[in-house]
Amino acid sequence: MQPAFTRERVGVHAADMVHGITAVTDAWQPGRTVDVSAAMQSVTARVTARTLFSTSIGDQDVTDIQHCLVVLFSGVYRRMTAPLGLWEKLPTPGNRRFRAAHDRLRGLIHRIVRTHRRTADAHDDLLTALAAAHGDGPGDSLSDRELCDQVMTLLVAGTEPTGHALAWAVHLIATHPEVEARLHAETDRVLAGRRLPELADLPRLEYTGRVFTEVLRLYPPGWMFTRTTTCETELAGRALPRGADVLYSPYALHRDPRLFAEPGIFDPDRWHPDRARSVPRGAFIPFGAGNRKCIGEHFGTVEALLALSTLCARWRLRPVPGAEVRPRPETTLGTGPLPMLAHPRAPG
């Protein structure tokens, strides 16, 4: 899968990323309340599905995938935390919805995979690359079931984390007027009257990049990771046997005052090149690190920056009075429902 996530290849999908955000936000009504968290999940689901399946997936299939993923995200976390797996065997309404969404999504993916195999020469996407992958032995390639499993993993990984990061970004921007003003000024200057950004604009959207980096510091979607020791070792003075499970939290690490001054303050300028040099190696790991680092880091970052600049060019979002936003540490770190008032914005 690595070639599909190179900088050159990610650039091919920039137009799909912009289309994903406009397809969702064009339906917003001026002055009406929107759930920004749900909207950003919809955006990232659309982008991920188009990246995986290229032109072989229709709008209705994309909509079905979005609806199934909403149910699956909730159910997966419950299954992660339920002891012994007993809870998921109970015939509760939630479990029935989860099973129905799971089966519906797998059926949809299997249908797309079978169609894709018959028309592989007509596509140039990630599913085609997976279908063509093989080992050294005869017949050593992925079965339809294995392809389906890989696609399911990519849909989940490509949708929820980036969607949550975008929701946190919108919330923090809306509650920090000085940051919002600078973002709007930069967007207006770089886009120069255009309503939509392009990939070539990103190097000049420097402050937008710093804002998103600071969002990932405060609210990394991957708030907790696990690793398994491959040999006997020592960590912080404690002996660990081979095969020990180790949990670590980017959320806690990013808020350590020994690493970041005033860690609870939303300060995008801490990522200005002159200041960012003081951040120790390994202190900022929203995508993990080492050979287990997220393969989609560049893809997700480009998607988020294009989405943010599109929003800044076209909308001003305001928190609904009285709405409370708290981190929800589930499979990833989300905002929960995020009701905001959407107001059209004319470039300054």
Salt bridges, closest charged atoms under 4 A:
ASP26 OD1 - ARG314 NH2 3.01
ASP59 OD1 - ARG50 NH2 2.53
ASP61 OD1 - ARG111 NH2 2.85
ASP64 OD1 - ARG104 NH2 2.88
ASP103 OD1 - ARG99 NH1 3.61
ASP103 OD1 - HIS102 ND1 3.36
ASP124 OD2 - ARG9 NH2 3.19
ASP125 OD1 - HIS116 NE2 3.04
ASP144 OD1 - ARG117 NE 2.57
ASP149 OD1 - ARG106 NH2 2.97
GLU160 OE2 - HIS164 NE2 3.68
GLU180 OE1 - ARG316 NE 3.90
GLU180 OE2 - ARG318 NH1 2.86
ASP188 OD2 - ARG345 NH2 2.60
GLU198 OE2 - ARG194 NH1 4.00
ASP201 OD1 - ARG194 NH2 2.96
ASP201 OD1 - ARG204 NH2 3.11
GLU214 OE2 - ARG217 NH2 2.86
GLU214 OE2 - ARG270 NE 2.92
ASP256 OD2 - ARG258 NH2 2.65
ASP267 OD2 - ARG275 NH2 2.99
ASP269 OD2 - ARG182 NH1 2.75
ASP269 OD1 - ARG210 NH2 3.25
ASP274 OD2 - HIS272 ND1 3.83
ASP274 OD1 - ARG277 NH1 3.29
GLU297 OE1 - LYS293 NZ 3.02
GLU324 OE2 - ARG326 NE 2.76
